[in-house]
Amino acid sequence: MLAAASAWGAEKVESPKSCAQCGMDREFFAYSRMLIRYADGTSAGVCSINCAVTELKQNKRKQVVALLVADYAGKALMDARSATWVTGGKKPGVMTPLPKWAFAKREDAQRFVRENGGTITGFDDALDLAIKENE
C-alpha cells in the first residue's frame, strides 16, 4: 500500500523494501522503482528499469502479467507501457549511466525536460536502451 509523502525517500512502498537485483532501498528510490507481477502469482520489486531488465532476463520463462513503474513526479505505481518516459538529461540515473524516468502526465515529463534536459520517448525505447546497457 502506498502512502503519499513529499520527501524523496519518505514514502512507504509495497514489498519488498530492497531491490531484488541490487539490494538498493526501494523506499529511497520510490520515484524510479518498478514492480513485476508474474502469472504464477509471484512478483519482484526492483529499484529501476535497469534492474527490471536483469530480473526479466533471469525469469524469461515466466509470463509477466503486470509491469508497473513509479511516476517520477508523484511516486504512485502505473503501467510502464502507458507512461511517458524521459531518457537522458542531467539528473543522475538509478543503476545506469543513461537516466530513464517514467511520468504519468506528459506535462510533467515536458517540465522535467525543460529543467533537466533529456528526450521524451515511449516505454519500448526506454526498455531497448536498458536492454542494450545490460548486454
A tleap script that builds the chain and sets N, CA, C and O, in Angstrom:
source leaprc.protein.ff14SB
mol = sequence {
  NMET LEU ALA ALA ALA SER ALA TRP GLY ALA
  GLU LYS VAL GLU SER PRO LYS SER CYS ALA
  GLN CYS GLY MET ASP ARG GLU PHE PHE ALA
  TYR SER ARG MET LEU ILE ARG TYR ALA ASP
  GLY THR SER ALA GLY VAL CYS SER ILE ASN
  CYS ALA VAL THR GLU LEU LYS GLN ASN LYS
  ARG LYS GLN VAL VAL ALA LEU LEU VAL ALA
  ASP TYR ALA GLY LYS ALA LEU MET ASP ALA
  ARG SER ALA THR TRP VAL THR GLY GLY LYS
  LYS PRO GLY VAL MET THR PRO LEU PRO LYS
  TRP ALA PHE ALA LYS ARG GLU ASP ALA GLN
  ARG PHE VAL ARG GLU ASN GLY GLY THR ILE
  THR GLY PHE ASP ASP ALA LEU ASP LEU ALA
  ILE LYS GLU ASN CGLU
}
set mol.1.N position { 0.851 -1.182 0.000 }
set mol.1.CA position { 0.000 0.000 0.000 }
set mol.1.C position { 0.892 1.238 0.000 }
set mol.1.O position { 1.887 1.288 0.723 }
set mol.2.N position { 0.546 2.217 -0.791 }
set mol.2.CA position { 1.343 3.427 -0.885 }
set mol.2.C position { 0.764 4.519 -0.001 }
set mol.2.O position { -0.452 4.696 0.073 }
set mol.3.N position { 1.633 5.236 0.656 }
set mol.3.CA position { 1.227 6.395 1.454 }
set mol.3.C position { 1.920 7.608 0.868 }
set mol.3.O position { 3.138 7.602 0.694 }
set mol.4.N position { 1.169 8.638 0.565 }
set mol.4.CA position { 1.743 9.822 -0.076 }
set mol.4.C position { 2.676 10.558 0.876 }
set mol.4.O position { 2.430 10.639 2.079 }
set mol.5.N position { 3.736 11.084 0.315 }
set mol.5.CA position { 4.697 11.883 1.080 }
set mol.5.C position { 5.419 12.790 0.097 }
set mol.5.O position { 5.505 12.476 -1.091 }
set mol.6.N position { 5.934 13.905 0.578 }
set mol.6.CA position { 6.586 14.836 -0.327 }
set mol.6.C position { 8.104 14.672 -0.365 }
set mol.6.O position { 8.725 15.039 -1.363 }
set mol.7.N position { 8.708 14.146 0.664 }
set mol.7.CA position { 10.165 13.966 0.664 }
set mol.7.C position { 10.526 12.750 -0.173 }
set mol.7.O position { 9.788 11.764 -0.183 }
set mol.8.N position { 11.663 12.809 -0.883 }
set mol.8.CA position { 12.036 11.728 -1.802 }
set mol.8.C position { 11.980 10.360 -1.171 }
set mol.8.O position { 11.334 9.472 -1.728 }
set mol.9.N position { 12.611 10.143 -0.059 }
set mol.9.CA position { 12.685 8.800 0.486 }
set mol.9.C position { 11.669 8.494 1.560 }
set mol.9.O position { 11.743 7.427 2.169 }
set mol.10.N position { 10.736 9.368 1.819 }
set mol.10.CA position { 9.841 9.201 2.960 }
set mol.10.C position { 8.631 8.325 2.676 }
set mol.10.O position { 7.960 7.897 3.615 }
set mol.11.N position { 8.334 8.047 1.427 }
set mol.11.CA position { 7.140 7.301 1.078 }
set mol.11.C position { 7.286 5.820 1.431 }
set mol.11.O position { 8.349 5.228 1.239 }
set mol.12.N position { 6.222 5.239 1.941 }
set mol.12.CA position { 6.199 3.793 2.188 }
set mol.12.C position { 5.802 3.121 0.888 }
set mol.12.O position { 4.818 3.508 0.258 }
set mol.13.N position { 6.550 2.135 0.494 }
set mol.13.CA position { 6.253 1.447 -0.759 }
set mol.13.C position { 5.894 -0.005 -0.487 }
set mol.13.O position { 6.136 -0.533 0.598 }
set mol.14.N position { 5.313 -0.634 -1.497 }
set mol.14.CA position { 4.947 -2.034 -1.398 }
set mol.14.C position { 6.196 -2.889 -1.192 }
set mol.14.O position { 7.306 -2.449 -1.491 }
set mol.15.N position { 6.022 -4.091 -0.689 }
set mol.15.CA position { 7.134 -5.033 -0.513 }
set mol.15.C position { 7.659 -5.441 -1.874 }
set mol.15.O position { 6.910 -5.441 -2.851 }
set mol.16.N position { 8.908 -5.782 -1.952 }
set mol.16.CA position { 9.905 -5.808 -0.879 }
set mol.16.C position { 10.549 -4.439 -0.691 }
set mol.16.O position { 10.470 -3.574 -1.563 }
set mol.17.N position { 11.178 -4.261 0.448 }
set mol.17.CA position { 11.856 -2.999 0.757 }
set mol.17.C position { 13.123 -2.835 -0.091 }
set mol.17.O position { 13.459 -1.729 -0.515 }
set mol.18.N position { 13.814 -3.944 -0.329 }
set mol.18.CA position { 15.073 -3.913 -1.083 }
set mol.18.C position { 14.880 -4.439 -2.500 }
set mol.18.O position { 14.064 -5.330 -2.739 }
set mol.19.N position { 15.633 -3.882 -3.427 }
set mol.19.CA position { 15.604 -4.317 -4.825 }
set mol.19.C position { 16.014 -5.785 -4.917 }
set mol.19.O position { 17.010 -6.201 -4.326 }
set mol.20.N position { 15.234 -6.561 -5.664 }
set mol.20.CA position { 15.506 -7.993 -5.838 }
set mol.20.C position { 16.812 -8.241 -6.580 }
set mol.20.O position { 17.344 -9.349 -6.512 }
set mol.21.N position { 17.341 -7.260 -7.277 }
set mol.21.CA position { 18.554 -7.444 -8.064 }
set mol.21.C position { 19.805 -6.855 -7.425 }
set mol.21.O position { 20.847 -7.509 -7.398 }
set mol.22.N position { 19.720 -5.641 -6.914 }
set mol.22.CA position { 20.935 -4.980 -6.416 }
set mol.22.C position { 20.896 -4.708 -4.913 }
set mol.22.O position { 21.913 -4.343 -4.323 }
set mol.23.N position { 19.733 -4.881 -4.293 }
set mol.23.CA position { 19.618 -4.677 -2.856 }
set mol.23.C position { 19.385 -3.243 -2.422 }
set mol.23.O position { 19.289 -2.971 -1.225 }
set mol.24.N position { 19.289 -2.308 -3.380 }
set mol.24.CA position { 19.076 -0.908 -3.003 }
set mol.24.C position { 17.700 -0.736 -2.360 }
set mol.24.O position { 16.781 -1.517 -2.609 }
set mol.25.N position { 17.578 0.288 -1.541 }
set mol.25.CA position { 16.356 0.588 -0.795 }
set mol.25.C position { 15.295 1.158 -1.744 }
set mol.25.O position { 15.471 2.247 -2.289 }
set mol.26.N position { 14.201 0.427 -1.939 }
set mol.26.CA position { 13.149 0.860 -2.859 }
set mol.26.C position { 12.342 2.034 -2.315 }
set mol.26.O position { 11.724 2.760 -3.093 }
set mol.27.N position { 12.332 2.238 -0.997 }
set mol.27.CA position { 11.670 3.426 -0.457 }
set mol.27.C position { 12.473 4.668 -0.826 }
set mol.27.O position { 11.908 5.684 -1.230 }
set mol.28.N position { 13.783 4.580 -0.685 }
set mol.28.CA position { 14.634 5.717 -1.038 }
set mol.28.C position { 14.501 6.053 -2.520 }
set mol.28.O position { 14.506 7.222 -2.905 }
set mol.29.N position { 14.381 5.011 -3.349 }
set mol.29.CA position { 14.249 5.182 -4.790 }
set mol.29.C position { 12.796 4.988 -5.229 }
set mol.29.O position { 12.528 4.393 -6.273 }
set mol.30.N position { 11.872 5.494 -4.426 }
set mol.30.CA position { 10.436 5.348 -4.706 }
set mol.30.C position { 10.069 5.945 -6.060 }
set mol.30.O position { 9.110 5.488 -6.682 }
set mol.31.N position { 10.793 6.941 -6.532 }
set mol.31.CA position { 10.488 7.641 -7.779 }
set mol.31.C position { 10.939 6.882 -9.027 }
set mol.31.O position { 10.557 7.256 -10.136 }
set mol.32.N position { 11.746 5.819 -8.874 }
set mol.32.CA position { 12.215 5.069 -10.041 }
set mol.32.C position { 11.909 3.575 -9.945 }
set mol.32.O position { 12.255 2.816 -10.851 }
set mol.33.N position { 11.264 3.146 -8.861 }
set mol.33.CA position { 11.065 1.717 -8.627 }
set mol.33.C position { 10.083 1.097 -9.619 }
set mol.33.O position { 9.278 1.782 -10.251 }
set mol.34.N position { 10.184 -0.216 -9.727 }
set mol.34.CA position { 9.262 -0.973 -10.565 }
set mol.34.C position { 8.796 -2.205 -9.798 }
set mol.34.O position { 9.460 -2.668 -8.870 }
set mol.35.N position { 7.652 -2.719 -10.200 }
set mol.35.CA position { 7.102 -3.951 -9.639 }
set mol.35.C position { 6.672 -4.828 -10.807 }
set mol.35.O position { 5.895 -4.404 -11.663 }
set mol.36.N position { 7.182 -6.046 -10.832 }
set mol.36.CA position { 6.864 -7.001 -11.893 }
set mol.36.C position { 5.987 -8.086 -11.273 }
set mol.36.O position { 6.361 -8.697 -10.272 }
set mol.37.N position { 4.825 -8.322 -11.867 }
set mol.37.CA position { 3.929 -9.384 -11.406 }
set mol.37.C position { 3.891 -10.465 -12.472 }
set mol.37.O position { 3.705 -10.197 -13.659 }
set mol.38.N position { 4.076 -11.709 -12.004 }
set mol.38.CA position { 4.096 -12.857 -12.906 }
set mol.38.C position { 2.785 -13.641 -12.821 }
set mol.38.O position { 2.062 -13.551 -11.828 }
set mol.39.N position { 2.488 -14.410 -13.871 }
set mol.39.CA position { 1.260 -15.199 -13.952 }
set mol.39.C position { 1.182 -16.271 -12.866 }
set mol.39.O position { 0.084 -16.682 -12.491 }
set mol.40.N position { 2.332 -16.732 -12.352 }
set mol.40.CA position { 2.320 -17.762 -11.314 }
set mol.40.C position { 2.020 -17.208 -9.918 }
set mol.40.O position { 2.061 -17.942 -8.931 }
set mol.41.N position { 1.720 -15.914 -9.843 }
set mol.41.CA position { 1.377 -15.286 -8.567 }
set mol.41.C position { 2.546 -14.663 -7.831 }
set mol.41.O position { 2.349 -14.021 -6.800 }
set mol.42.N position { 3.752 -14.837 -8.333 }
set mol.42.CA position { 4.914 -14.227 -7.693 }
set mol.42.C position { 5.117 -12.824 -8.242 }
set mol.42.O position { 4.542 -12.455 -9.266 }
set mol.43.N position { 5.927 -12.058 -7.560 }
set mol.43.CA position { 6.263 -10.717 -8.018 }
set mol.43.C position { 7.689 -10.393 -7.610 }
set mol.43.O position { 8.272 -11.053 -6.749 }
set mol.44.N position { 8.235 -9.375 -8.237 }
set mol.44.CA position { 9.582 -8.910 -7.915 }
set mol.44.C position { 9.579 -7.395 -7.890 }
set mol.44.O position { 9.107 -6.755 -8.829 }
set mol.45.N position { 10.099 -6.825 -6.832 }
set mol.45.CA position { 10.246 -5.383 -6.716 }
set mol.45.C position { 11.684 -5.003 -6.984 }
set mol.45.O position { 12.605 -5.590 -6.417 }
set mol.46.N position { 11.880 -4.017 -7.852 }
set mol.46.CA position { 13.222 -3.562 -8.208 }
set mol.46.C position { 13.298 -2.045 -8.090 }
set mol.46.O position { 12.274 -1.374 -7.967 }
set mol.47.N position { 14.504 -1.515 -8.128 }
set mol.47.CA position { 14.711 -0.075 -7.932 }
set mol.47.C position { 14.630 0.742 -9.210 }
set mol.47.O position { 14.502 1.965 -9.152 }
set mol.48.N position { 14.702 0.078 -10.379 }
set mol.48.CA position { 14.825 0.830 -11.635 }
set mol.48.C position { 14.505 -0.058 -12.823 }
set mol.48.O position { 14.394 -1.277 -12.690 }
set mol.49.N position { 14.359 0.561 -13.988 }
set mol.49.CA position { 14.128 -0.208 -15.211 }
set mol.49.C position { 15.342 -1.069 -15.542 }
set mol.49.O position { 15.193 -2.138 -16.135 }
set mol.50.N position { 16.536 -0.624 -15.172 }
set mol.50.CA position { 17.723 -1.431 -15.448 }
set mol.50.C position { 17.727 -2.721 -14.637 }
set mol.50.O position { 18.070 -3.780 -15.162 }
set mol.51.N position { 17.349 -2.643 -13.363 }
set mol.51.CA position { 17.247 -3.865 -12.564 }
set mol.51.C position { 16.053 -4.707 -13.010 }
set mol.51.O position { 16.077 -5.929 -12.865 }
set mol.52.N position { 15.007 -4.072 -13.551 }
set mol.52.CA position { 13.866 -4.818 -14.087 }
set mol.52.C position { 14.314 -5.677 -15.263 }
set mol.52.O position { 13.885 -6.825 -15.386 }
set mol.53.N position { 15.167 -5.141 -16.126 }
set mol.53.CA position { 15.683 -5.898 -17.269 }
set mol.53.C position { 16.451 -7.127 -16.778 }
set mol.53.O position { 16.280 -8.221 -17.316 }
set mol.54.N position { 17.280 -6.954 -15.775 }
set mol.54.CA position { 18.029 -8.088 -15.219 }
set mol.54.C position { 17.069 -9.129 -14.656 }
set mol.54.O position { 17.240 -10.324 -14.897 }
set mol.55.N position { 16.069 -8.689 -13.914 }
set mol.55.CA position { 15.053 -9.584 -13.345 }
set mol.55.C position { 14.318 -10.355 -14.442 }
set mol.55.O position { 14.130 -11.567 -14.333 }
set mol.56.N position { 13.914 -9.669 -15.474 }
set mol.56.CA position { 13.181 -10.319 -16.565 }
set mol.56.C position { 14.049 -11.318 -17.314 }
set mol.56.O position { 13.564 -12.370 -17.729 }
set mol.57.N position { 15.330 -11.000 -17.492 }
set mol.57.CA position { 16.256 -11.944 -18.132 }
set mol.57.C position { 16.377 -13.224 -17.314 }
set mol.57.O position { 16.377 -14.324 -17.867 }
set mol.58.N position { 16.481 -13.079 -15.999 }
set mol.58.CA position { 16.636 -14.240 -15.121 }
set mol.58.C position { 15.368 -15.092 -15.065 }
set mol.58.O position { 15.431 -16.277 -14.738 }
set mol.59.N position { 14.244 -14.505 -15.376 }
set mol.59.CA position { 12.960 -15.205 -15.296 }
set mol.59.C position { 12.241 -15.213 -16.636 }
set mol.59.O position { 11.022 -15.056 -16.689 }
set mol.60.N position { 12.993 -15.396 -17.722 }
set mol.60.CA position { 12.413 -15.290 -19.059 }
set mol.60.C position { 11.360 -16.360 -19.354 }
set mol.60.O position { 10.583 -16.213 -20.298 }
set mol.61.N position { 11.323 -17.415 -18.573 }
set mol.61.CA position { 10.312 -18.458 -18.776 }
set mol.61.C position { 8.989 -18.113 -18.090 }
set mol.61.O position { 7.970 -18.757 -18.343 }
set mol.62.N position { 9.006 -17.103 -17.228 }
set mol.62.CA position { 7.792 -16.703 -16.524 }
set mol.62.C position { 7.008 -15.694 -17.358 }
set mol.62.O position { 7.587 -14.814 -17.995 }
set mol.63.N position { 5.690 -15.833 -17.344 }
set mol.63.CA position { 4.832 -14.883 -18.054 }
set mol.63.C position { 4.576 -13.665 -17.172 }
set mol.63.O position { 4.144 -13.797 -16.027 }
set mol.64.N position { 4.844 -12.489 -17.710 }
set mol.64.CA position { 4.603 -11.230 -16.997 }
set mol.64.C position { 3.144 -10.830 -17.213 }
set mol.64.O position { 2.669 -10.777 -18.347 }
set mol.65.N position { 2.434 -10.548 -16.109 }
set mol.65.CA position { 1.049 -10.084 -16.224 }
set mol.65.C position { 0.929 -8.594 -15.935 }
set mol.65.O position { -0.052 -7.966 -16.335 }
set mol.66.N position { 1.911 -8.022 -15.248 }
set mol.66.CA position { 1.902 -6.577 -14.995 }
set mol.66.C position { 3.329 -6.084 -14.828 }
set mol.66.O position { 4.145 -6.698 -14.141 }
set mol.67.N position { 3.603 -4.971 -15.466 }
set mol.67.CA position { 4.902 -4.314 -15.341 }
set mol.67.C position { 4.594 -2.878 -14.926 }
set mol.67.O position { 4.172 -2.053 -15.736 }
set mol.68.N position { 4.816 -2.606 -13.643 }
set mol.68.CA position { 4.450 -1.315 -13.070 }
set mol.68.C position { 5.693 -0.491 -12.781 }
set mol.68.O position { 6.746 -1.030 -12.438 }
set mol.69.N position { 5.560 0.812 -12.922 }
set mol.69.CA position { 6.662 1.733 -12.659 }
set mol.69.C position { 6.125 2.916 -11.865 }
set mol.69.O position { 4.950 3.269 -11.968 }
set mol.70.N position { 6.989 3.510 -11.086 }
set mol.70.CA position { 6.598 4.692 -10.321 }
set mol.70.C position { 6.587 5.924 -11.204 }
set mol.70.O position { 7.465 6.114 -12.046 }
set mol.71.N position { 5.584 6.752 -11.000 }
set mol.71.CA position { 5.543 8.072 -11.615 }
set mol.71.C position { 6.618 8.906 -10.927 }
set mol.71.O position { 6.579 9.080 -9.709 }
set mol.72.N position { 7.568 9.419 -11.689 }
set mol.72.CA position { 8.660 10.209 -11.118 }
set mol.72.C position { 8.125 11.369 -10.283 }
set mol.72.O position { 8.673 11.676 -9.225 }
set mol.73.N position { 7.065 12.008 -10.749 }
set mol.73.CA position { 6.536 13.197 -10.080 }
set mol.73.C position { 5.743 12.869 -8.819 }
set mol.73.O position { 5.838 13.594 -7.829 }
set mol.74.N position { 4.960 11.789 -8.838 }
set mol.74.CA position { 4.082 11.506 -7.709 }
set mol.74.C position { 4.359 10.209 -6.982 }
set mol.74.O position { 3.801 9.970 -5.911 }
set mol.75.N position { 5.211 9.365 -7.545 }
set mol.75.CA position { 5.659 8.095 -6.973 }
set mol.75.C position { 4.626 6.971 -6.959 }
set mol.75.O position { 4.949 5.865 -6.526 }
set mol.76.N position { 3.402 7.212 -7.413 }
set mol.76.CA position { 2.402 6.145 -7.476 }
set mol.76.C position { 2.747 5.192 -8.615 }
set mol.76.O position { 3.266 5.617 -9.647 }
set mol.77.N position { 2.463 3.917 -8.432 }
set mol.77.CA position { 2.716 2.943 -9.490 }
set mol.77.C position { 1.679 3.073 -10.598 }
set mol.77.O position { 0.513 3.386 -10.358 }
set mol.78.N position { 2.144 2.820 -11.822 }
set mol.78.CA position { 1.283 2.858 -13.012 }
set mol.78.C position { 1.822 1.843 -14.009 }
set mol.78.O position { 2.923 1.321 -13.831 }
set mol.79.N position { 1.060 1.563 -15.047 }
set mol.79.CA position { 1.507 0.662 -16.087 }
set mol.79.C position { 2.708 1.272 -16.816 }
set mol.79.O position { 2.640 2.406 -17.290 }
set mol.80.N position { 3.793 0.525 -16.902 }
set mol.80.CA position { 5.027 1.044 -17.509 }
set mol.80.C position { 4.843 1.355 -18.984 }
set mol.80.O position { 5.470 2.276 -19.509 }
set mol.81.N position { 3.984 0.592 -19.660 }
set mol.81.CA position { 3.798 0.790 -21.096 }
set mol.81.C position { 3.026 2.067 -21.415 }
set mol.81.O position { 3.189 2.637 -22.494 }
set mol.82.N position { 2.190 2.518 -20.489 }
set mol.82.CA position { 1.390 3.713 -20.762 }
set mol.82.C position { 2.056 4.997 -20.266 }
set mol.82.O position { 1.550 6.092 -20.511 }
set mol.83.N position { 3.174 4.869 -19.578 }
set mol.83.CA position { 3.889 6.044 -19.062 }
set mol.83.C position { 4.556 6.812 -20.197 }
set mol.83.O position { 4.865 6.256 -21.251 }
set mol.84.N position { 4.767 8.091 -19.959 }
set mol.84.CA position { 5.622 8.903 -20.824 }
set mol.84.C position { 7.016 8.828 -20.213 }
set mol.84.O position { 7.200 9.155 -19.040 }
set mol.85.N position { 7.981 8.407 -20.987 }
set mol.85.CA position { 9.342 8.214 -20.483 }
set mol.85.C position { 10.246 9.349 -20.930 }
set mol.85.O position { 10.062 9.925 -22.002 }
set mol.86.N position { 11.229 9.661 -20.089 }
set mol.86.CA position { 12.279 10.611 -20.437 }
set mol.86.C position { 13.606 9.876 -20.286 }
set mol.86.O position { 13.878 9.269 -19.250 }
set mol.87.N position { 14.428 9.938 -21.333 }
set mol.87.CA position { 15.754 9.340 -21.261 }
set mol.87.C position { 16.796 10.447 -21.376 }
set mol.87.O position { 16.616 11.427 -22.100 }
set mol.88.N position { 17.891 10.263 -20.640 }
set mol.88.CA position { 18.960 11.247 -20.670 }
set mol.88.C position { 18.674 12.417 -19.744 }
set mol.88.O position { 17.761 12.370 -18.919 }
set mol.89.N position { 19.463 13.455 -19.894 }
set mol.89.CA position { 19.327 14.635 -19.049 }
set mol.89.C position { 20.405 14.673 -17.980 }
set mol.89.O position { 21.230 13.765 -17.878 }
set mol.90.N position { 20.388 15.732 -17.186 }
set mol.90.CA position { 21.468 15.952 -16.223 }
set mol.90.C position { 21.258 15.289 -14.864 }
set mol.90.O position { 22.205 15.199 -14.082 }
set mol.91.N position { 20.047 14.824 -14.560 }
set mol.91.CA position { 19.819 14.164 -13.275 }
set mol.91.C position { 20.369 12.746 -13.351 }
set mol.91.O position { 19.973 11.990 -14.238 }
set mol.92.N position { 21.274 12.358 -12.446 }
set mol.92.CA position { 21.862 11.015 -12.490 }
set mol.92.C position { 20.795 9.924 -12.398 }
set mol.92.O position { 19.854 10.024 -11.612 }
set mol.93.N position { 20.958 8.890 -13.209 }
set mol.93.CA position { 20.021 7.772 -13.230 }
set mol.93.C position { 20.241 6.812 -12.073 }
set mol.93.O position { 21.195 6.941 -11.307 }
set mol.94.N position { 19.342 5.852 -11.964 }
set mol.94.CA position { 19.424 4.815 -10.931 }
set mol.94.C position { 19.907 3.537 -11.602 }
set mol.94.O position { 19.232 2.996 -12.477 }
set mol.95.N position { 21.072 3.058 -11.192 }
set mol.95.CA position { 21.695 1.847 -11.718 }
set mol.95.C position { 21.989 1.929 -13.226 }
set mol.95.O position { 21.936 0.923 -13.932 }
set mol.96.N position { 22.295 3.131 -13.700 }
set mol.96.CA position { 22.531 3.326 -15.125 }
set mol.96.C position { 23.288 4.632 -15.384 }
set mol.96.O position { 23.092 5.612 -14.664 }
set mol.97.N position { 24.146 4.654 -16.399 }
set mol.97.CA position { 24.750 5.919 -16.787 }
set mol.97.C position { 23.793 6.774 -17.624 }
set mol.97.O position { 23.984 7.985 -17.732 }
set mol.98.N position { 22.756 6.150 -18.224 }
set mol.98.CA position { 21.772 6.875 -19.024 }
set mol.98.C position { 20.437 6.860 -18.275 }
set mol.98.O position { 19.758 5.834 -18.245 }
set mol.99.N position { 20.060 7.977 -17.676 }
set mol.99.CA position { 18.822 8.027 -16.889 }
set mol.99.C position { 17.580 7.692 -17.719 }
set mol.99.O position { 17.496 8.000 -18.908 }
set mol.100.N position { 16.620 7.050 -17.046 }
set mol.100.CA position { 15.326 6.710 -17.649 }
set mol.100.C position { 14.269 6.928 -16.585 }
set mol.100.O position { 14.289 6.265 -15.548 }
set mol.101.N position { 13.340 7.855 -16.828 }
set mol.101.CA position { 12.311 8.217 -15.851 }
set mol.101.C position { 10.935 8.061 -16.477 }
set mol.101.O position { 10.756 8.315 -17.668 }
set mol.102.N position { 9.966 7.644 -15.675 }
set mol.102.CA position { 8.589 7.471 -16.145 }
set mol.102.C position { 7.686 8.543 -15.526 }
set mol.102.O position { 7.854 8.920 -14.366 }
set mol.103.N position { 6.740 9.019 -16.310 }
set mol.103.CA position { 5.804 10.051 -15.854 }
set mol.103.C position { 4.385 9.653 -16.227 }
set mol.103.O position { 4.132 9.158 -17.325 }
set mol.104.N position { 3.467 9.875 -15.302 }
set mol.104.CA position { 2.053 9.612 -15.572 }
set mol.104.C position { 1.481 10.669 -16.511 }
set mol.104.O position { 0.620 10.369 -17.338 }
set mol.105.N position { 1.957 11.897 -16.383 }
set mol.105.CA position { 1.442 13.004 -17.187 }
set mol.105.C position { 2.530 13.525 -18.125 }
set mol.105.O position { 3.655 13.800 -17.708 }
set mol.106.N position { 2.175 13.649 -19.374 }
set mol.106.CA position { 3.118 14.168 -20.367 }
set mol.106.C position { 3.618 15.557 -19.977 }
set mol.106.O position { 4.783 15.885 -20.206 }
set mol.107.N position { 2.736 16.379 -19.384 }
set mol.107.CA position { 3.145 17.730 -18.976 }
set mol.107.C position { 4.282 17.677 -17.951 }
set mol.107.O position { 5.193 18.504 -17.988 }
set mol.108.N position { 4.226 16.702 -17.037 }
set mol.108.CA position { 5.305 16.559 -16.048 }
set mol.108.C position { 6.615 16.172 -16.729 }
set mol.108.O position { 7.684 16.657 -16.358 }
set mol.109.N position { 6.523 15.295 -17.731 }
set mol.109.CA position { 7.723 14.902 -18.485 }
set mol.109.C position { 8.295 16.107 -19.237 }
set mol.109.O position { 9.510 16.304 -19.267 }
set mol.110.N position { 7.422 16.903 -19.838 }
set mol.110.CA position { 7.886 18.082 -20.570 }
set mol.110.C position { 8.554 19.083 -19.626 }
set mol.110.O position { 9.584 19.666 -19.963 }
set mol.111.N position { 7.974 19.276 -18.460 }
set mol.111.CA position { 8.575 20.181 -17.467 }
set mol.111.C position { 9.946 19.652 -17.048 }
set mol.111.O position { 10.903 20.420 -16.948 }
set mol.112.N position { 10.044 18.341 -16.801 }
set mol.112.CA position { 11.309 17.736 -16.415 }
set mol.112.C position { 12.369 17.985 -17.484 }
set mol.112.O position { 13.504 18.334 -17.158 }
set mol.113.N position { 12.013 17.809 -18.753 }
set mol.113.CA position { 12.959 18.018 -19.853 }
set mol.113.C position { 13.398 19.477 -19.914 }
set mol.113.O position { 14.576 19.754 -20.142 }
set mol.114.N position { 12.482 20.406 -19.718 }
set mol.114.CA position { 12.855 21.835 -19.719 }
set mol.114.C position { 13.858 22.129 -18.610 }
set mol.114.O position { 14.786 22.913 -18.807 }
set mol.115.N position { 13.682 21.512 -17.455 }
set mol.115.CA position { 14.540 21.787 -16.298 }
set mol.115.C position { 15.823 20.965 -16.274 }
set mol.115.O position { 16.839 21.427 -15.755 }
set mol.116.N position { 15.794 19.753 -16.828 }
set mol.116.CA position { 16.918 18.825 -16.688 }
set mol.116.C position { 17.485 18.294 -17.993 }
set mol.116.O position { 18.496 17.591 -17.988 }
set mol.117.N position { 16.852 18.618 -19.106 }
set mol.117.CA position { 17.279 18.042 -20.373 }
set mol.117.C position { 16.717 16.635 -20.531 }
set mol.117.O position { 15.930 16.168 -19.707 }
set mol.118.N position { 17.131 15.978 -21.594 }
set mol.118.CA position { 16.640 14.631 -21.876 }
set mol.118.C position { 15.703 14.646 -23.065 }
set mol.118.O position { 15.443 15.687 -23.667 }
set mol.119.N position { 15.198 13.458 -23.391 }
set mol.119.CA position { 14.334 13.272 -24.549 }
set mol.119.C position { 13.081 12.534 -24.127 }
set mol.119.O position { 13.155 11.529 -23.422 }
set mol.120.N position { 11.933 13.026 -24.554 }
set mol.120.CA position { 10.671 12.340 -24.283 }
set mol.120.C position { 10.557 11.175 -25.245 }
set mol.120.O position { 10.796 11.315 -26.445 }
set mol.121.N position { 10.190 10.026 -24.706 }
set mol.121.CA position { 10.097 8.809 -25.501 }
set mol.121.C position { 9.002 7.913 -24.938 }
set mol.121.O position { 8.277 8.301 -24.022 }
set mol.122.N position { 8.893 6.737 -25.482 }
set mol.122.CA position { 7.923 5.759 -25.001 }
set mol.122.C position { 8.614 4.618 -24.267 }
set mol.122.O position { 9.841 4.568 -24.180 }
set mol.123.N position { 7.812 3.711 -23.746 }
set mol.123.CA position { 8.328 2.583 -22.992 }
set mol.123.C position { 9.274 1.716 -23.816 }
set mol.123.O position { 10.342 1.337 -23.336 }
set mol.124.N position { 8.895 1.400 -25.043 }
set mol.124.CA position { 9.726 0.500 -25.857 }
set mol.124.C position { 11.137 1.038 -26.037 }
set mol.124.O position { 12.104 0.281 -25.964 }
set mol.125.N position { 11.261 2.341 -26.272 }
set mol.125.CA position { 12.590 2.939 -26.443 }
set mol.125.C position { 13.386 2.902 -25.132 }
set mol.125.O position { 14.573 2.579 -25.134 }
set mol.126.N position { 12.730 3.233 -24.019 }
set mol.126.CA position { 13.414 3.195 -22.722 }
set mol.126.C position { 13.856 1.769 -22.402 }
set mol.126.O position { 14.967 1.551 -21.920 }
set mol.127.N position { 12.986 0.806 -22.671 }
set mol.127.CA position { 13.321 -0.602 -22.419 }
set mol.127.C position { 14.476 -1.054 -23.311 }
set mol.127.O position { 15.396 -1.721 -22.836 }
set mol.128.N position { 14.440 -0.703 -24.587 }
set mol.128.CA position { 15.524 -1.079 -25.507 }
set mol.128.C position { 16.876 -0.519 -25.017 }
set mol.128.O position { 17.892 -1.212 -25.070 }
set mol.129.N position { 16.876 0.725 -24.545 }
set mol.129.CA position { 18.111 1.308 -24.025 }
set mol.129.C position { 18.605 0.543 -22.792 }
set mol.129.O position { 19.802 0.291 -22.653 }
set mol.130.N position { 17.694 0.182 -21.913 }
set mol.130.CA position { 18.071 -0.572 -20.720 }
set mol.130.C position { 18.596 -1.965 -21.087 }
set mol.130.O position { 19.552 -2.448 -20.479 }
set mol.131.N position { 17.981 -2.602 -22.065 }
set mol.131.CA position { 18.438 -3.919 -22.519 }
set mol.131.C position { 19.852 -3.818 -23.081 }
set mol.131.O position { 20.709 -4.643 -22.765 }
set mol.132.N position { 20.096 -2.807 -23.915 }
set mol.132.CA position { 21.434 -2.635 -24.502 }
set mol.132.C position { 22.486 -2.412 -23.429 }
set mol.132.O position { 23.612 -2.895 -23.553 }
set mol.133.N position { 22.129 -1.685 -22.373 }
set mol.133.CA position { 23.081 -1.464 -21.270 }
set mol.133.C position { 23.365 -2.737 -20.494 }
set mol.133.O position { 24.423 -2.861 -19.877 }
set mol.134.N position { 22.445 -3.676 -20.515 }
set mol.134.CA position { 22.597 -4.909 -19.749 }
set mol.134.C position { 23.120 -6.073 -20.576 }
set mol.134.O position { 23.163 -7.202 -20.086 }
set mol.135.N position { 23.522 -5.822 -21.825 }
set mol.135.CA position { 24.049 -6.908 -22.667 }
set mol.135.C position { 25.486 -7.212 -22.316 }
set mol.135.O position { 26.095 -8.096 -22.919 }
savepdb mol mol.pdb
quit
